[in-house]
């Protein structure tokens, strides 16, 4: 066998935690254990029936199967613009200030590849979404943690940030409502981020896929006056529209930023399947009744997760939003990995250790709300039996 050495850019990246853990869970399932997976935030509910009907009807047309524009259909960009205006009060030019993406995860990589040179530094939340770190590294950048703490409501400590050497920092990743802690944003936080970016010449990259989940007041960083001068925002239909597998996201910002990212994206992929884009248009036309009904389901599930966490003697903030519950582990465990492994071994229930989101999450676990009431109750019963 010919020995081919992988590129050095992959050094230290490693396989995504959930990719390896799912193989372990598959092995347990194959052995007959039927693991209840409460780890991953993949919505188990379907999109609205009208969205599925649109996809079906459009797919039957003979004219929709060709390559599509790198910028997406004008119908999709107009729908995204109207969606931002309706829900966030943000005006976006659909021709120049919106770029459809195949999910926001793709956008994270595209942004890093567009702006980072070797050695450029990027401020990363700890705890935070692991993809920020891996995308920065793959693009040749250097991740610099800014630690988030419960005592500061999981928000950046700007006084500490100002004490850092920021001379090589080019970008800062932020994410509110925050994953994994569920912390909601405030307009004051967003104003601070914009001011910080302007002061230090740092591009603020806001990842905003959770703004509708268990949150009555969706917010966008772009609501802040002058935000487009220094910030860009990713958004997605994966969570609030139950379309995770459809891979529909968007990048929003000043036309210069959109043009720059398009320069990279157009060399990496093509436009989305047109019927998917047209179904996404339908999804963004849904009114408040859709979001209200979705959140009613998640509220009921969250109560079950609270009860499950009580069984494990964890502590948590009942005001958190998003499709997870973030909880502090009890004394007696070295870290969240230890508790997660114990629950998997004894109850055959998988919950996510907080340490995968960074060192600041080591004493925490995260439980997904993407499981129905019956499955959550079954998980509780297994835990009770294993105690």
C-alpha positions, 0 to 999 in steps of 0.5 A: 500500500502506497503511503500518502501523508495527509496535509499538515493542515489536518494536524491536531484537527482529529475526527469530530467528537460526535462522529467517533461517539456515534460509532460507539453508540452504533456498536452498543445498538448492534449488541442489542442495547438500544441507546437513547441518544440525547446528545445531538441537536438534530431536529426530530420534527418535520418541516411544515407540510406546505414546505414539503409539498412545495419541494415535491411539486417543484421537483416534478418540474423538468426545468429545475434540475440544472446547475444553479447560481452561486448567489442563489435564486433571486426568489430565495434572496428576496425571501431571506431579506423579507424574513430579516425585515419581518423578524429582526427589523433589519434591512438587507439588500437581497441583491448585494447583502445576502449570500445563501449557503448550504447550511451555516457550517459551510459558511463558517469554513468559507468565512475563515478561508476567505479572510485568514492568512497563515498566523492570523489570530481569531478570538474563539468562545470557550465554551463554544461550537467546536467547528469554529476552532477547526475551521480557523485551524484548517484555514491556517489561522490561530485560535485564541480563546476568550473564556465565558463564565457563568458568573458573567452570564456566559458573555465576553469579558471585554475588560479582559479582552482589552488586556490581550495583545490584539495586534494579530487578531483579525476575526472574532466568533460569537454566537447568541443565543449561545450554544451550548449554554443557551444564554440569550443576547442583549442589545447592550452585548451586541452594541459592545461587540460592534464597538469592540470590533470597530476599535480594534479593526476586528471582523465580528462573525456572529453565528445565529441559528438558535434565535427562534428556539424557546425565545420570544424575541429573536435578535440579530447583531445587524440590528445595531447601528453601524454593525455592517461596517464591522460584522457579518452574520450567519443564519440557518433554517436547520433549527427553527424550520426543522430543515437540518438535512436540507442544508439551507443557510445564509450569510448577511452583511455589507456588500463588500463582505458578501462579494469577498466570500462569494469569491471563495464560495464560487470556487468551492461549490455550486448553488443549491437544488432549486426546489430546495430553495423554493421550499425554503422560500415557503418556510420563511413565509411561515407566521408566528403560529409555526414558531409558537407551536414549535416552542410549545413542543420544546417547552414540554420537552425541556421540563422532562429534561429538567426532571432528568437532570434532577435525577442526576443531581445537576444544577441548571438555569431554567431561563436558558433558550435553544434546543439544549439544556446546559447543566453543571455536574454534581460533586464526585465526578472529575468532569462531564465526560465521567458523568456522560460515560457512566450514564451511557454505561449504566443506563444506555443513555447518551448525554454530551460532555461539556468539555467537547466545547472547550475547557470552560465546559469541563464541569458541565453536560448538555442534553438535547431537546430533540427527542419526543416525550416518550423517549425522554421519559424512557431515559428517565426510567433507565436512569432511575433503574441504574441509580 
